[in-house]
């Protein structure tokens, strides 16, 4: 079964947040003044950007943060 566009978008956002978090730990790997939202926008394929919103990014970020906090 193939993933829907929304499911693919959730995967892209989650992955971008994780990569951004790893890069943010080492200032030499992250471009200065680059926000997480900018990073997610750059990582999102054009065909999925139509469904991308700040609310969705916030929702995924909250879920990822909560999940990681529970594992710690």
C-alpha positions as CSV (number, residue, x, y, z in Angstrom):
1,X,0.0,0.0,0.0
2,X,1.4,3.4,-1.0
3,X,1.6,6.3,1.4
4,X,-0.8,9.2,0.9
5,X,0.5,12.7,0.2
6,X,-0.4,13.6,3.8
7,X,1.5,10.7,5.2
8,X,4.5,11.4,3.0
9,X,4.4,15.0,4.2
10,X,4.3,14.0,7.9
11,X,7.3,11.8,7.3
12,X,9.2,14.6,5.6
13,X,8.4,17.1,8.4
14,X,9.3,14.6,11.1
15,X,12.6,13.7,9.4
16,X,13.5,17.4,8.9
17,X,12.8,18.2,12.5
18,X,15.1,15.3,13.6
19,X,17.9,16.3,11.3
20,X,17.6,20.0,12.3
21,X,17.8,18.9,15.9
22,X,21.0,17.0,15.3
23,X,22.5,19.8,13.3
24,X,21.5,22.4,16.0
25,X,23.6,20.5,18.6
26,X,26.8,21.3,16.6
27,X,26.9,25.0,15.6
28,X,29.5,24.3,12.9
29,X,27.1,22.2,10.9
30,X,24.1,24.6,11.0
31,X,23.9,27.7,8.9
32,X,23.5,30.7,11.3
33,X,20.1,32.2,11.7
34,X,18.3,29.2,10.1
35,X,15.0,28.4,11.7
36,X,13.5,25.0,12.0
37,X,10.6,26.2,9.8
38,X,13.0,27.3,7.1
39,X,14.8,24.0,7.3
40,X,11.5,22.1,7.0
41,X,10.4,24.2,4.0
42,X,13.7,23.6,2.2
43,X,13.4,19.8,2.9
44,X,9.9,19.5,1.6
45,X,9.4,18.5,-2.0
46,X,7.5,20.9,-4.2
47,X,4.6,18.5,-4.8
48,X,3.9,18.3,-1.1
49,X,4.2,22.0,-0.2
50,X,0.6,22.7,-1.1
51,X,-0.5,20.9,2.1
52,X,2.3,22.3,4.3
53,X,1.3,24.7,7.1
54,X,2.9,26.2,10.2
55,X,0.2,24.5,12.2
56,X,1.1,21.1,10.8
57,X,4.8,21.7,11.5
58,X,3.9,22.8,15.1
59,X,1.7,19.7,15.6
60,X,4.5,17.3,14.4
61,X,7.1,19.1,16.4
62,X,5.0,18.9,19.6
63,X,4.4,15.1,19.0
64,X,8.1,14.5,18.3
65,X,9.2,16.5,21.3
66,X,6.7,14.7,23.6
67,X,7.8,11.3,22.3
68,X,11.5,12.1,22.8
69,X,10.8,13.4,26.3
70,X,9.0,10.3,27.3
71,X,12.0,8.2,26.1
72,X,14.4,10.1,28.2
